[in-house]
Amino acid sequence: MPLHERQLFLQNLAQTSDTPLMLEIYRAKGVYLFSPYRKKYIDLISGIGVSNVGHSHPRVLKAIRQQSERYLHLMVYGEYVQSPQTQLAKKLVSMLPQHLDNVYFVNSGSEAIEGAMKLAKRFTGRTELVSCLNAYHGSSHGALSIGGSEHFKNAYRPLLPDIRQIRFGEMADLELITRKTAGVIIETVQGEAGVRVPSAEYMQALRKRCTETETLLVLDEIQAGFGRTGKFWAFEHFGIEPDVLVTAKAMGGGMPLGAFISSKEIMAVLKNNPILGHITTFGGHPVSCAASLASMEVIENEQLVSQIPQKEALFRKLLTHPLIREIRSCGLMMAVEFENFEILKKIIDKTIEKGAITDWFLFCDNSMRIAPPLIITEKQIKKACTAILEACEEVNA
């Protein structure tokens, strides 16, 4: 972009921090982002868990073009029969447990969480919601209310009442889930806490406790879904099934799309008392749904999920350095821990200079995020790890 584009970015676009990355990108293909100045970057964060099939996948682009020539937005969600929605819902349901047979399409993860929160309250008739410390479920007011960082929440109080928080992975805290609890909303793998993977025993005990108290178990797979962890759905690692599943990010193949999914019985409560219990204008946009269906077909046809364990193992094998304290991972959802943010930030900056884009986590700022497109090759993994290790060496010198 010319210099004036950078000025316009700062002057006319609302900023989210005083230190934006300010990388100028004019094209993206596969695992690479390209600057106007002939520099290319390996995208190790996939736009924060979005580009699972890579950027500008030909099959996804074809689906977008074809659907855009048929029609764009027609009507608010839930009124017209639109093939992109029905075909995508059919495909999603085919890849889920039998009882998860009803899909409500929205625009984003935050909106999907909002819908799931309302659904839990409406179905159970209860008001209490349980979430985890260090959880991240989105930035809208309701999603923020169940988030796990007081630093991010304090400026926006009062938030929703009747929110109870428990420690992720702690068996003893499951007793705080009672018959007053409408829903437990929990990330299957905690993302912004720095990739925290629970034990199967914990997840099974959580499922049992929710069943005992007739509480809806809502699993947030906004980051962890669509193959990211080495299973299409992360809950498949733990031998459990949710009452409500929330997904977004990679779902749209690069287009904005999210969903909350449950049984027809549970979802039916949104139809009456009041009618239109949840409403969205653009949810399930036909172009986004077409892109999503195409991306699911790519994941399936290119057998991307089965390749994840091998790629995860290669990252873990290559990323060894005295500055690296620990690597936590669940598939290609990885956190590389350093001593502190100051060291990590220097390494990240140098890694970007060397052509690999990474960052840190909202609630774990001493850990580097690695979540590349699932299509990343062995050669590209080696190249990316070389950039990280060279950055570590320069910081450690």
N, C-alpha and C positions, 0 to 999 in steps of 0.2 A: 504494500500500500504506500502511496506517496505520503510525505510528511503531514500533509493536511488531514489525512485520514486518522492519524494518531491524535492530532489536535481535536478533531471532531469526536473521537472516542471519549476523550477526557472532558470535553465541554458539553456534549449533548446526550451522552448516555449516562444514566444513573449508575453510580459506582457502588461496588459492594465492599471495597476496602481502599485504603490509601496506597496500596502497593499491588496493583494488578500485574499480571505477568507481562502484558503488553506485547506478546508474540503476535506478529502479523502473519496471518495465514490466508492464502488465496486459493489453495486447492488441497484436497485430501484424497488419498487412494490407498487401499489396503491398510497397512499398519503405519503409513507415513503421512505426515503433515508437511506441506511445502510453503515456504515463505516466498515473497515476491523477489527475494534477493538470492535465489537459487540455493538456498539452504533447506535441507530436509531433516525432519525429526522423526524418530521412532516414537510412536504414541504409546507410552507405557501405562496410561491411565484411562484410555478409551473414553475420553470426555466424561470421566467419573462413572465408569461401569456401563456405558451406553453402547459403544461400537463393538459388540461381541463378534459380528461377522465382518469387521473391518469397515473402513470408510468407502463409500461409493461402490458397494458390491454390485456388479452388473445385474444380477437377478433382482435385487431390491430396486435398483434404478428403473429397470424395465417395468416392474409392478407399479411403481409410482407414476411413470409416464402413461401407462395404459389406463390406470384408474383416473388420472387427472383429465384424460380425454373423454371419459364417460360422464363423470360429474364430481363436483367437490361437495361442499356442505349443502344438505337439502333441508334438514329439519332438526330440531332439538332431539337429543338422544331418546330412543324408546318409542317413537311414533311410526316411522316409516320402516318397511322391510328393505334392508340394504345388504346386498350380497357380500360385500367385504366384511361386514360385521358378523353375519351369520356363519360364513365359512371360517373365519378366524375363531369364533367361539366354538365351533364344532371341532376344530383342530386342537384348541387348548383343552377342551373337555376330554378328548381322546388320550391326552397325555397326563391325566390326573386321576386320582382315586374316584371311584364310581359316584360317591356322594357329592363331589365338587362338580356339579353339572350346570351351574348358572353363573354367567359372567356379566358383570356390569362394567362397561368401558368408560373410562374417564381420560383426562389429559396428562396426568402426571402422578408421581408417587405420593406427593402430599395430598392430592385430591382423593386418591384411592384410600389413603389412611383415614381421611375425614369420613368417607363413605363407610368404611369398616367400623369406625367408632360409633357412628349413628346406628348402624345395623346391629351391633352388639347391644346397645342400650334398648333399641326398639324391640328386638326379639326377646330379650330376657326380662324386660320391664325393670331393670336395675339401673343404677346410676354410676357405680364405682367402676373405674378402669385401672388396671394394673399394668405398669410398664417397668422397664429396667433402668437403673443408673447407667450413665454413659451411652444411652440409646440415642439413635438419631432416626426420626421418622418423617422429617420434613420441616418446613419453615412457616407454614400457615398457622393460624392461631391455635386451632385444635391440635394439630400435629406437634406444635411446639409445647403444648401443655403436657404431653406424654413423653417429651424428650428428656434426656438425662443429664443435661448440663445447666446448672444454675447460672453460670456466666452468660449463656445465650438467652436465658429466659427472663432474668430479673428486670430488664429494661421494659418488658412488655406486660407486666402484671397489672391487674389481676387476670389470671388465666383460668382455664376450666377448673371447677371444684371437683372433689371426689376422685382425685388421682392419687394412687398409692404406688410407690416405687420399691422394687426389690433388687437384690444384687444378682446380676447375670451369672448363672452357673452354680449358685449357692442353694443346696438342697433345703437348708433350714428355713429359708425365706418363702418356700412354697406354701407354708402354713398360713401366710398372709393372704392367700387366695381363699375366699370364703363364699358363702351363698349370697353375699352382698355384691359380689363381683360380676359385672356384666361380661367383661372380656379381659383376657390377658393379651396384650399386644407386644410382641417380642420379635426381634430379628433372629432368624434361624442361625445366622452367623453375624455377630456384631461387626459392623463396618467401620463407622467413624471412631469407635473405641480402639481401633487398631487391629482388626481381624482377630476377634476372640471366638474360638471354636468351642462350643460346649461338648460335654461328654454325652454319649448316647444314653447313659443312665439318667442324667439330669433331664434330658428332653423327654424320655419316657415317663419319668416321675412327674414332670410338668403336665404331660398329656393326661396321666392318670388323675392328678389333682383337679384339673379342669373338668374332667368327666364326673368325678365325685361331687363337685360343687355345682354342676350344670352351668359352668362358665364357658363361654366361647373362647377357644384358642385361636388367636389371630396371628398368623406367621407373616412377618414382613420379609419378603424376598425381592425387594426393590433393587438391591444391589446383587444379591446372591443367586437370583434366578437365571433362567435361559442359558444353562450350561456352565456358568462361571466357576462353579465349585467342583466340576467333574461329574456331576449328576445334572440332569436337566433342571430339577428342583432340588434345592439344598436339603429339604426335609427328608429326602430319600436316603440320606446318609444315616438317619437316626431311627428308622423303623417306626415312624409316627405319621399321623395324618392330621392336618389342621381342620378346624371348622370353617375358617375363613382364610383365604390366601390372598396376599396383596403383592402385586408385581407392577413394574414400570421399567424405566431406564432402557435396558437392552431390548425390551419388548417391541419397541417401534422400529427397530432396525435403523435408527438414526432420526426417526420422526417422533413427535410428541405423542405418547400413548401410555396409559396405565389401566389397571383393572383391579377390582376386588371380586373374588370368586368364592361362591359358597354353594349350598344346596338350594334347590328350588323352594323347599319348605322355608328355610331361613330367609331367603331373599324376598319371598312373597310379602313379608311384612312392610316392605317399602311401597306397596301398591295402594294401601288404603289406611285410613285413620292416622294421618291424613293421606289423601291421594297425592301422588308425586312426592313420596317421602324423600327422594333424592333426585336432584335435577342437574343436568349439565347441558349446555348448548353444544359444545364442540366435542364432547366425549365420544370416542369411537369414530373419529373423523374417517371417512372412507379411504382417503389416501394413506393415512397412518395405518389403518387396518390392513390394507393391501401390502404395505411395506412389511408389516409384522408377519403376515402369513408367508411372504417370500423369505424373510430372514429365518423363520422356523424351518422352512424347507432347506435352506442352505445349511443350517446346523445339522439337520438330519442327513441330507444327501452327502455332505462332505465329512460326515462322521467326526465332527469337531469335539464332541463331548468325550469320546473314547480316547482322544489324544491328550486330554488335559493332564492326567497323572504323569505322563512322560515329560511334558513341558514343565510342569511344576517341579519335578525332580531335577531337571536340568538347571533351572534357576537356583534351586537350593544348593546344588553341587558347585556351581560357578561362583556364587556370591559368598566367598569366604575372605575375610579381611580382619585385621586386629580391631578396626573401629566398629565392626558389625557385632552387636551383642547377642542378637537373637533373630530368627526368622520365624514368623507365624504364618501359616497358610492353610487354605482350604481350596485346592485347585489353583486357578490363576487369580485368586483373591489373596494377596500377599502383603505382609507388613515386615519391613526390614528395620530392626530397631538399632538406634545409636544412643550414645550417652545422653545427649540433650539436643534441644532445638537448634542451638547456635551451630553445633557441628553439622547437624543434618541440613540446615539451610545452606551452608557453604557447599556441601556435597551436591545438593539439588541444583544449585545455580551452576556449578561446574559441569554437572551431568547434562543439563540443558544446553550449555555452550558446546558440549561434545556431540550433541545431536540426539539426545534421548530425553523425552519429557516425563517427569515424575513430580510428585508433590508429597504432602503429608496429610495427616488425618485431623479432623476438627478437634477430637477429644484425646488425641495421642500425638502430640507434636514432636516427639522424638523418634517417630517411625516413618519410613518412606513407603509410600503407596506404590505397589506394582500390580496392575490389573490390565494387561494389554489385550488387544483384540484376540479372540480365541484362535484366529487364523495365523498367528505369529509362527514363524518357522524356527527350526533349530539354529540356522545361521543368523537370523535376526535376534534371537535370544542371546547368542554368544556376543553379537555386536553390542547389544544393549548392556549386557553385563560388563563388557570391557570398558564402556563409557563410565559406568558406575564405579568400577574398581579403580580406573585412572583418576577419577574425581576424588575417591577416598585417599589415594596415594598423595595427591597434591595437597589435600587438606591436612594429612598426617605428617607431611614433610617438615 
